[in-house]
C-alpha cells in the first residue's frame, strides 16, 4: 500500500488484502487525495468491492466464529428468576424482630 497514485485494479487488490487481514481502516488512511476521489467516483471499484466481500465471506465461512450466547442467556434467565423470587418473598428479618418485641411487651403487661 506504499505506492502513490495507484490505479483502480491496484486499489482493489489492496482493498481485498486489507479486508482479508481485517485492516480496512489502514487501507482507507493510506489513500491519497487523488486516490480517494478516484475510489469515490468509480462505479467499477464499488462493484468489485461487493464481489470481493462476497468471495471473502465464502472463502472464510468455515473459519468464521460466531459467538455462543447460550451461556449469556442462561445467566440472564437466572438473574430474572432470582429477582422475581426476591420480589415475591417478604423480608422476614425486619418483621420477625418487630413481632417478637411486641410479643415481649404484651407478656410484660400481662404479668404486671
N, C-alpha and C positions, 0 to 999 in steps of 0.2 A: 504494500500500500504506500510505498515511499515515492512512487512515480508521480510526476506532476503532469497535469492536463491529460489524464487517461481518456481513452475512448470508451464508448458505451460497453463494448464487449469486455474490456479490461475492468471497468467498474462493476459489471455484472459478475465477473469471475471473483473479484474481491468481495463483493457482497455475499456471494454464495459461501465463500470461505469464512466470512465473518458470521454468517448465520449458522453454519455448521459448528463453529467454535464458540458460539454464544457471545460474540463481541461486536454486535451491530452498532452500539454507541461509539465504539472506537472507529469503526468504518466511517460513520457519519461525521465524526470530528476530523477525519483525515481528508475530507473533501475540500478542494479549493473552491473559491467563489465561482469560477467558471464551471467546474465540475458539478457544483450544486445546482447552478442554473440549468446545465445540460440534463441532469438527472430529473429535476422537477418538471422540465418541459418535454421530456421524451416518453412518449407512449410505449415505445419499444422496450425501454428499461422496465417500466411498471408491469407490462405484460410478462416479461421474462422473470421478474421477481416473483410473480404469482406461481409460475411454473417451478421456480427454484424452491419456494416454500412447500409446494405440494410434494415435490421429489424428496425434499429433506424430511418431511413428515413420514412419507412412505419408507424411505431408506432407514430411518432410525426408529420406526414404530415399535419394533421388538425390544429396543433398548430403553424406550421411554418408561419412566417410573411415575405411576400415579400414586398419590397419597392415599393411605389406608385410613379412612375416617371412622372405622368401626370402633376403635378404642376411644376416640374423642366423643362419639355419640353415646357410648355406654357410660362414660363419666358424666356427661350432661344429664342423661336419664337418671343416674344415681343421685346427682345433686337435686334434681327436681323431686324425686321421691323423698329424699331426706328433708327438703324444705317443706313439702306438703305434710309430712309426719310431724314436724316441729310446729306447724301452724295449727294442726288438729289437737295436739295434746296441751292441756293447760300446764302452766308452770307450777308444779306441786310444792316446790321448796318454799315459796312465799306463803301459800295458803296453809300449808301444814304448820308452819311456825305461828302464824296468826291464830289458827284454830286451837292450838294447844295452849296458847297464853290465855285465850278466852275461857277455855275449859278450866284452867287452873284458877282463874279469878272466880268463877262460879262455884267451884269447890270450896274456895276460901270463904265465900259469902255464906254458903250453907253451914259451914262449921261454926261460924260466929253466931 
